[in-house]
Amino acid sequence: MALTSYSRRFNRKKVALGRAGGALYLAGCASRFKRPGVTVYRGCALVTARGLSHGLGFVPRGPLRIDPFMNKNSILLLTSVAMIAFAANSLLCRIALRNTGIDAASFTLVRIVSGALMLGLIVRLRGGDVARHGNWPSSFALFVYAAGFSFAYLSLSAATGALLLFGAVQTTMIGYGLWCGERLSPGQTAGLMFACAGLIVLMLPGLAAPPLRSALLMVAAGMAWGVYSLRGRGGSDPAANTAGNFLRALPFAGALSLAAHSGTVLDGAGIGYAIASGALASGLGYAVWYAVLPGLRAANAATVQLSVPVIAALGGALFLGETMTPRLLLASVAILGGIAMVIGGWRFGRRAA
């Protein structure tokens, strides 16, 4: 790739890369420095899909990452894109299963296939090898999440599903920390109790309660994603690992689709929503998130994810005509507020130390 504009003094604000078939634009590049095995350009915001893949081609053949010292506007933009993408998974799945004829097993299969293709393309364009990353236990956890997610949204609203998923993920990860010997402050303990109470309130029988079977499926999906996240901690290249796990999840998704073949319905619009969920909301969404994650403090990264159920609720009201019931509103305040107390207490404790 030819570098068409770059000064030796590294004080240019824009870098243009020209190549037949596509151009990469990096905004705000102020300096260049090297780390072991990777060249990083400080302050760079990637603004094209090609830039996100091979254009990190400017960071060739290394783990997908953006410099943690990028400017704040770039971090805010890319973090917002990632959170919207995560919320979009709930919206796309619910729209497909409610408004089109596609069945949940087929949606799961198409989502995993398209996600594997998108992430595989990103990894391959920067010289990686998908087959060398990922593992079977993590891929099975990924499959359980995707399948439970799809079947739960046969009858859950977008907001309820996102809230249950998020609460189950965070509770699983916090519970694992406690099991490993971590200790919570009194404020964090109160927050965890609030979050658990919110989940219980949401699932109690009543006119406004979500269907129990679907709620339990979403909780199982959240627990599986929590396990997947815990297994992936400390990986050197999370984007490549996720690509490898999507690839390994294909046999599980294919087996599920064959087992449910009697109810298989391949609807064109539904397939389109599943592709968007897999390739864009999942594939590109994860790639953006993993790229921006080094630029966020751990507590900030955890806190910003509190926005996902809120975005899903707003999207459900806007695109699906869903309403916030008093029960859902109360549960949302308890779950999100409680988890925020746990995260905030951890952050305070770290600062005090």
MARZALO-953525 format. One record per atom (N, C-alpha, C): x, y, z. Coordinates in steps of 0.2 Angstrom, whole numbers, plus 5000, padded with zeros to 4 digits. Each point is the difference from the previous one (the first is absolute). Layout:
N
XYZ ...
END
This chain:
353
500449945000 499650065000 500450065000 499950054995 500450065000 499850055004 500550035004 499950065004 500050064996 499550044999 500050054995 500150075004 499950005006 500150075003 500249995007 500750015002 500249995007 500750045001 500050045004 500750045001 500449965005 500750014999 500549975004 499950025007 499750065001 500050035007 499449975004 499649964997 499449975003 499550055003 500050064997 499550055003 499450014995 499949964995 499450014996 499449985004 499450024998 499449995004 499649944996 500249994993 499649954996 500549964997 499849944999 500449954996 499649974995 500250004994 499649974995 500449944997 499649944999 500349944997 499749994994 500350004994 499749984994 500249934997 499449974998 500149934997 499449994996 500149964994 499549994996 499549955004 499450024999 499449965003 499850035007 500350055002 499850035007 500550045003 499850055004 500450045003 499950005008 500550015003 499950015008 500250075002 499650025004 500150075003 500050005007 500650025003 500150005007 500050085002 499650015005 499950075002 500450015007 500350065000 500350025007 500749965001 500449984995 500649975002 500550055001 500250005006 500550055002 500749985001 500149935002 500749985001 500049924999 500649984999 500049924998 500649985005 499849945003 500549965004 499949935000 500549965002 500049934999 499949965007 499749955000 500049955005 500249934998 500249965004 500249934998 499549974995 500249994994 499649964995 499550054997 499950065001 499450044998 500250074999 499850034995 500150074999 499450045001 500050055004 499350035002 500150074998 499450034998 500050074998 499550045005 500350045004 499650035005 499550054997 499449995003 499450054999 499749984993 500049944998 499749984994 499349975001 499650034996 499349975000 499849974993 499849945000 499949964994 499350024997 499950014994 499350024998 499749964994 500449954998 499749964995 500149935002 499649954997 500049935002 500749974998 500250034994 500749984998 500550025004 499950065003 500550025005 500049965006 499449985002 500049965006 500349935000 500149984993 500349934999 500750014998 500150014993 500750004997 500350075002 499650055000 500250065002 500450015006 499749965005 500549995006 500649974997 499949994993 500649984996 500550055001 499950065002 500550045003 500349985006 499649955003 500349965006 500049934998 500549984995 499949944997 500149945004 499749944998 500149945003 500149995008 499650045003 500050005007 499349995003 499950005007 499350005003 499750064998 499350004999 499650054998 500050055007 500250064999 500050055005 500150074998 499750045004 500150074999 500450035006 500450054999 500450025005 499650035006 500149985006 499650025006 500150085001 500550034997 500050075000 499750044995 499649974996 499650044995 499650055003 499850054996 499750065003 499349985002 499750045005 499449985004 499450004995 500050044995 499450004995 500049944996 500649974999 500049944996 499849945005 500250005006 499849955005 499250005001 499850065000 499250015001 499749984994 500250014994 499649984994 500049935000 500649975000 500049934999 499749965006 500050025006 499749975005 499250004999 499850064998 499350014998 499749954995 500549994995 499849964994 499949935003 500549985004 500049935003 499449995004 499850045004 499449995005 499450004995 499950044995 499450004996 500049934996 500649984998 500049934997 499849955004 500250005007 499849955004 499250005002 499850065000 499250015001 499749984994 500350014994 499649984994 499949934999 500549965003 499849925000 499449995003 499850035005 499349985003 499550034995 500050064998 499550024995 499949964994 500649984997 500049974993 499749935002 500249965005 499749945001 499250005002 499850055004 499350005001 499650024994 500350054996 499650024994 499949944996 500649964999 500049944995 499549955002 500049985007 499649955002 499250025001 499950075001 499350025001 499750024993 500450034996 499750024993 500149974994 500549945000 500149964994 499949935002 500149964995 499849935001 500649955002 500650035001 500649965002 499949975007 500249945001 500049975006 500650015004 500049995006 500650025005 500649964998 500049934999 500649964998 500350034994 499650024995 500350024994 500350075001 499750045004 500350075001 500749995004 500049955004 500649995004 500649984995 499849954996 500549974995 500250064995 499650044997 500250054996 500450055003 499850025006 500450055004 500749985002 500149935002 500649985001 500549994994 499749984994 500350004994 500350074997 499550045001 500250074997 500550035005 499949995006 500550035005 500749974999 500049934999 500749974999 500350034993 499650014995 500250024994 500350075001 499750055003 500250075001 500650005004 500049975006 500650005004 500649964997 499849954996 500649964997 500350054994 499650034997 500250054995 500550055003 499850035005 500450055004 500749975002 499949945003 500749975002 500449994994 499749974995 500449984994 500350064996 499750055000 500250064996 500650035004 500149995006 500650025004 500549955001 499949944996 500549955000 500049955006 499450005003 499949955005 499849934998 499949955004 499849944999 499549985005 499350004997 499549995005 500049935003 500249954996 500049935002 500549995006 500450045001 500549995006 499850045006 499450035000 499750035006 499449975002 499850015006 499449985003 500049935003 499549975003 500049935003 499349985000 500049935001 499349975000 499650025006 500250005006 499650025006 499750074999 500450054998 499850074999 499550004994 500149964995 499550004994 499349975002 500149955005 499349985002 499650055004 500450035004 499750065004 499750054996 500450024995 499750054995 499449974996 500049944999 499449974996 499450005005 500149985007 499450005004 499750075001 500550055000 499750075001 499650014994 500349994994 499650024994 499349964999 500049945002 499449964999 499550025005 500250015006 499650025006 499750074998 500450044998 499850074998 499550004995 500049964994 499650004995 499349975002 500049945004 499449975002 499650045005 500450045004 499750045005 499650064997 500350024995 499650064996 499449984996 499849945000 499449984997 499450035004 500150025006 499450035004 500350065005 500650015000 500250055005 500050074996 499950065003 500150064997 500750015000 500250054995 500850025000 500250025006 499750055004 500250035006 500149945005 499549965001 500049955005 500649954999 500049984994 500649954998 500750035001 500150064998 500650035001 500250015008 499550025004 500150015007 500149935003 499749954999 500149935002 500749984998 500250014994 500649984998 500650035003 499950075001 500550045003 500149985007 499449995004 500149995007 500349935001 499849954996 500349935001 500750004998 500350044995 500750004999 500450035005 499750065003 500450035005 500049965007 499449975001 499949965006 500549945000 500149974994 500449944999 500750025001 500250064998 500750025000 500250025008 499550035003 500150025007 500049945004 499649964999 500049935004 500649964999 500350004994 500649974999 500650035004 500050075000 500550035004 499949995008 499449995002 499949995007 500249935002 499949954995 500249935001 500749995000 500450054996 500750005000 500350035006 499650035004 500350035006 500050085001 499750034995 499950075000 499550025005 500150065003 499550025005 499750074998 499450005002 499650064999 500050055006 500050064999 499850055005 499350005002 499850035006 499350005001 499650034995 500250054997 499650044995 500049954993 500549974999 500049954994 499549945001 500049985007 499649945001 499250035000 499950065002 499350024999 499850014993 500550024996 499950014993 499849934996 500449955002 499949934998 499349985002 499850015006 499349985002 499550044997 500150064998 499550044996 499949974993 500649984997 500049974993 499649945000 500149955005 499749945000 499350015002 499850045004 499350025002 499650024993 500450044996 499750034994 499849944995 500549955000 499949944996 499449965002 499950005007 499549965003 499350034998 500050075001 499450044999 499849994993 500450004995 499950004993 499749934998 500249955004 499749934998 499549985004 499850035005 499449985004 499449994996 499549955002 499449994996 499650075001 499650014994 499650065000 499850014993 499550054999 499850024993 500650034996 500450045004 500650034996 500649965000 500049945003 500649965000 500149974993 500749994998 500149974994 499949935000 499949964995 499949935000 500649975003 499949955005 500549985004 500549964996 499849964995 500549964996 500450044996 499850054997 500450054996 500550045005 499750025006 500550035005 500549965002 499949935001 500549965002 500549994995 499849994994 500449994994 500550064999 499750065001 500550065000 500550015006 499849985005 500449995006 500649954999 499849944997 500549954998 500550034995 499750044995 500450034995 500550055003 499850045005 500450055003 500549965004 499949955004 500549965003 500549974996 499849984994 500449974995 500550054997 499750064999 500550064998 500450025005 499850005007 500550015005 500649955000 499849945000 500549954999 500550014995 499750024994 500450014994 500550065001 499750055003 500450065002 500649985005 499849965005 500549985005 500649964997 499849964995 500549954997 500450044995 499850064998 500450044995 500450055003 500050015007 500450055003 500749994999 500450054999 500750004999 500249974993 499649994996 500249984993 500450054996 500549984997 500450054996 499750034994 499549974997 499750024994 499249985001 499650045003 499349985002 499650004993 500250044995 499650004994 500149934996 500649985000 500249944996 499749945004 500050005007 499849955004 499249994999 499750065000 499350004998 499849974993 500450024995 499949984994 500149925000 500549985003 500149925000 499449975004 499850035005 499449975004 499450004996 499850054996 499550004996 500049954995 500649994997 500149944995 499949945003 500249985006 499949945004 499349995002 499650065001 499349995002 499649984994 500250004994 499649984994 499749935001 500449955002 499749935000 499549995005 500050045006 499550005005 499450034997 500050064996 499550034998 499749964994 500449974996 499749954995 499649955003 500349975005 499649945003 499450025003 499950065003 499450035002 499550014995 500250034994 499650014995 499749934997 500549954999 499749944998 499549965005 500150015006 499649975005 499350045000 500050064998 499450045000 499750014992 500249954996 499950014993 499250004998 499649965005 499350004998 499750075001 500350045003 499750075001 500450054996 500549984996 500450054996 499650044995 500150075001 499750044995 500550054998 500250004994 500550054997 499750064997 499950055004 499750064997 500550054998 499950034994 500550054997 500250055005 499550045002 500150055005 500349985006 499849955003 500349975006 500749984999 500249974995 500749994998 500450065000 499750064997 500350065000 500250035007 499549995004 500150035007 500549965004 500049934998 500549965004 500750014997 500150024994 500650024997 500350065003 499550055001 500250065003 500249995007 499649965003 500249995007 500749965001 500149964996 500749965000 500550044997 500050034994 500550034997 500250075003 499450045001 500150075002 500050015008 499449985003 499950015007 500549965004 500149944998 500549955003 500750014998 500149984993 500750004998 500450075000 499750054997 500350065000 499950045007 499549985004 499950035006 500549975005 500249945000 500549975004 500750034998 500150004994 500650034997 500250075003 499550044999 500050075003 500150005007 499749965004 500050005007 500749985002 500249954997 500749975002 500650054998 499850044995 500550054998 500150065005 499450025002 500050065004 500149985008 499949945002 500049985007 500750025003 500649994997 500650025003 500050085002 499650044997 499950075001 499650025006 499749955003 499550015006 500349965006 499950045006 500149975006 499549945001 500249955004 499649945001 499350025003 500050055005 499450025003 499650044995 500350044996 499650034994 499749954995 500449954998 499849954996 499449975002 500049985007 499449975003 499450045000 500150075002 499550045001 499650024994 500450014995 499750024993 499549954998 500149945001 499649944998 499350015003 499950045006 499450015003 499550034995 500350034994 499550044996 499749954995 500249944999 499849954995 499249995001 499849985006 499349995001 499650064999 500250065002 499750064999 499950014992 500549994996 500050014993 499549954997 500049945003 499549954997 499350025002 499950035006 499350025002 499850064995 500450044999 499850064996 499949984992 500449954998 499949974993 499449965000 499849975005 499449965000 499450045000 500050065003 499550055000 499950034993 500650014997 500050044994 499849964994 500349945000 499949954994 499549955001 499849985006 499649945001 499350035004 500050065002 499450025003 499949975007 500649985003 499949975007 500050065005 499749985006 499950055005 500449975006 500250055005 500349995006 499449995005 500049945003 499549995005 500350025007 499650015005 500350025006 500449955003 499849934999 500549955002 500650004997 500150014993 500650004997 500450065002 499750065001 500350065002 500349995007 499749975005 500249995006 500649955000 499949944996 500649965000 500650034997 499950044995 500650034996 500450045005 499650045004 500350055005 500449955005 499749955002 500349965005 500749964997 499949974994 500549964997 500650054998 499850054996 500650044998 500350045006 499650035004 500250035006 500549965004 499749945002 500449965004 500749984997 500049984993 500649994997 500550065000 499750064999 500450065000 500350015007 499749985005 500250005007 500649965001 500049944997 500549955001 500650024996 499950034994 500650024996 500350065003 499550055002 500350065003 500449995007 499749955004 500449985006 500749974999 500049964995 500649974998 500550064998 499850044996 500450064997 500350045006 499550025005 500250045005 500549965004 499949945001 500549965004 500750004997 500049994993 500750004997 500350075001 499650054999 500350075001 500350015007 499649985005 500250005007 500749965001 500049954997 500649965001 500650034997 
END
